[in-house]
């Protein structure tokens, strides 16, 4: 079990570490894929198809500010931009990240519990140690309140 946890953590760090490119600014379009140069004696190769990027859940931009930035940079890595638990690192994780769409879970959890998980990590509430703590957010009441709004706003049907 410890080896599996370490491997999942290493995979998570690899995914996070590989995302050094600056994301496009709000309202800025991603650069289109460039065509390969023509090969000697032949026509230019067709441009590579760009992978379809998942559109962020509208609640993220509605809330905006530092909370939106934190969610996109930290939370979405595992929970995904739509909060379904399908972020880039999710495949390597066991247990899988929480889906914020889950109305049953949303109904059993308090806002203070969500804030505790965000600041202190999964182990603080008896959950996975792979849910990393964010101690730098402690005391940032507005950011934490807005992160809770984002999580709550992702509830299916909500």
C-alpha positions as CSV (number, residue, x, y, z in Angstrom):
1,X,0.0,0.0,0.0
2,X,2.8,2.5,0.8
3,X,4.5,1.8,-2.5
4,X,1.3,2.4,-4.4
5,X,0.8,5.7,-2.5
6,X,4.3,6.8,-3.2
7,X,3.9,5.9,-6.9
8,X,0.7,7.9,-7.1
9,X,2.3,10.8,-5.4
10,X,5.3,10.6,-7.8
11,X,2.9,10.6,-10.7
12,X,1.0,13.6,-9.3
13,X,4.3,15.5,-8.9
14,X,5.3,14.6,-12.4
15,X,2.0,15.9,-13.8
16,X,2.2,19.1,-11.8
17,X,5.9,19.6,-12.5
18,X,5.3,19.2,-16.3
19,X,2.7,22.0,-16.3
20,X,5.3,24.8,-16.2
21,X,3.8,26.6,-19.3
22,X,1.9,29.7,-18.4
23,X,-1.8,29.2,-19.0
24,X,-3.6,31.5,-21.3
25,X,-4.9,34.6,-19.6
26,X,-8.6,35.0,-19.1
27,X,-10.2,35.7,-22.5
28,X,-7.0,34.9,-24.4
29,X,-7.1,32.2,-27.0
30,X,-4.7,29.3,-27.0
31,X,-2.1,29.4,-29.7
32,X,-3.1,27.2,-32.7
33,X,-1.0,24.1,-33.5
34,X,1.8,25.0,-36.0
35,X,2.1,23.1,-39.2
36,X,5.3,21.1,-39.7
37,X,7.7,22.5,-42.3
38,X,7.6,20.9,-45.7
39,X,9.8,17.8,-46.0
40,X,12.4,17.7,-48.8
41,X,10.6,16.7,-52.0
42,X,7.2,16.5,-50.4
43,X,4.2,18.6,-49.3
44,X,3.9,20.0,-45.8
45,X,2.5,17.6,-43.2
46,X,-1.0,18.4,-41.9
47,X,-1.0,20.2,-38.6
48,X,-1.3,18.0,-35.6
49,X,-4.7,18.0,-34.0
50,X,-4.7,19.9,-30.8
51,X,-6.2,17.9,-27.9
52,X,-9.6,19.1,-26.8
53,X,-9.2,21.1,-23.6
54,X,-12.0,20.7,-21.1
55,X,-13.9,23.9,-20.6
56,X,-13.8,25.1,-17.1
57,X,-17.0,25.0,-15.0
58,X,-18.7,28.4,-15.3
59,X,-18.8,28.9,-11.5
60,X,-15.0,29.3,-11.5
61,X,-15.0,32.4,-13.7
62,X,-18.2,33.6,-11.9
63,X,-16.4,33.6,-8.6
64,X,-13.2,34.8,-10.1
65,X,-10.3,36.4,-8.2
66,X,-7.6,34.5,-6.3
67,X,-9.9,31.6,-5.6
68,X,-10.4,30.9,-9.3
69,X,-6.7,31.0,-9.8
70,X,-6.0,28.7,-6.9
71,X,-8.7,26.3,-8.2
72,X,-7.3,26.2,-11.7
73,X,-3.7,25.9,-10.6
74,X,-4.0,23.5,-7.6
75,X,-7.4,21.8,-7.4
76,X,-8.1,21.2,-11.1
77,X,-4.9,19.1,-11.3
78,X,-6.8,16.3,-9.6
79,X,-10.4,17.3,-9.4
80,X,-10.6,18.6,-13.0
81,X,-11.8,22.0,-14.3
82,X,-15.4,20.7,-14.0
83,X,-15.0,19.2,-10.6
84,X,-15.7,15.6,-11.7
85,X,-12.5,14.2,-10.2
86,X,-11.1,13.7,-13.6
87,X,-8.1,16.0,-13.6
88,X,-4.8,15.1,-15.4
89,X,-3.3,13.5,-12.2
90,X,-6.5,11.6,-11.3
91,X,-5.6,8.5,-13.4
92,X,-2.6,7.9,-11.2
93,X,-4.4,8.3,-7.9
94,X,-6.0,5.7,-5.7
95,X,-8.4,6.6,-4.2
96,X,-9.7,8.8,-7.0
97,X,-10.3,12.5,-6.3
98,X,-13.8,13.5,-5.0
99,X,-16.3,14.6,-7.6
100,X,-17.8,17.8,-6.5
101,X,-20.9,17.0,-8.6
102,X,-22.0,14.4,-6.0
103,X,-25.2,15.9,-4.5
104,X,-25.3,13.3,-1.8
105,X,-21.8,14.2,-0.6
106,X,-22.6,17.9,-0.9
107,X,-25.5,17.4,1.4
108,X,-23.5,15.7,4.2
109,X,-20.5,18.1,4.3
110,X,-20.2,21.5,5.9
111,X,-18.4,24.5,4.5
112,X,-16.0,24.4,7.5
113,X,-15.1,20.8,6.6
114,X,-14.3,21.8,3.0
115,X,-12.1,24.6,4.3
116,X,-10.3,22.2,6.7
117,X,-9.6,19.8,3.8
118,X,-8.3,22.7,1.6
119,X,-6.0,24.1,4.3
120,X,-4.9,21.0,6.2
121,X,-5.2,18.3,3.6
122,X,-6.9,14.9,3.5
123,X,-5.2,13.4,6.5
124,X,-6.7,16.1,8.7
125,X,-10.1,14.6,8.2
126,X,-9.2,11.0,7.8
127,X,-9.1,11.0,4.0
128,X,-6.3,10.4,1.5
129,X,-2.9,11.9,2.2
130,X,-2.7,12.6,-1.5
131,X,-5.1,15.5,-1.0
132,X,-2.3,18.0,-0.3
133,X,-2.7,20.7,2.3
134,X,-2.5,24.4,1.4
135,X,-1.3,26.0,4.6
136,X,-0.6,29.3,2.7
137,X,-4.4,29.8,2.5
138,X,-5.0,29.6,6.2
139,X,-6.4,33.0,7.3
140,X,-7.3,34.0,3.8
141,X,-11.0,34.0,4.6
142,X,-12.2,35.5,1.3
143,X,-10.2,33.0,-0.8
144,X,-11.5,30.0,1.3
145,X,-15.1,31.3,1.2
146,X,-14.8,31.6,-2.6
147,X,-13.3,28.2,-3.0
148,X,-16.2,26.8,-1.1
149,X,-18.6,28.7,-3.4
150,X,-16.8,27.0,-6.4
151,X,-17.1,23.5,-4.8
152,X,-20.7,24.1,-3.9
153,X,-21.5,25.6,-7.4
154,X,-20.3,22.3,-9.0
155,X,-23.0,20.3,-7.4
156,X,-25.0,18.4,-10.1
157,X,-28.3,20.2,-10.5
158,X,-27.0,23.1,-8.4
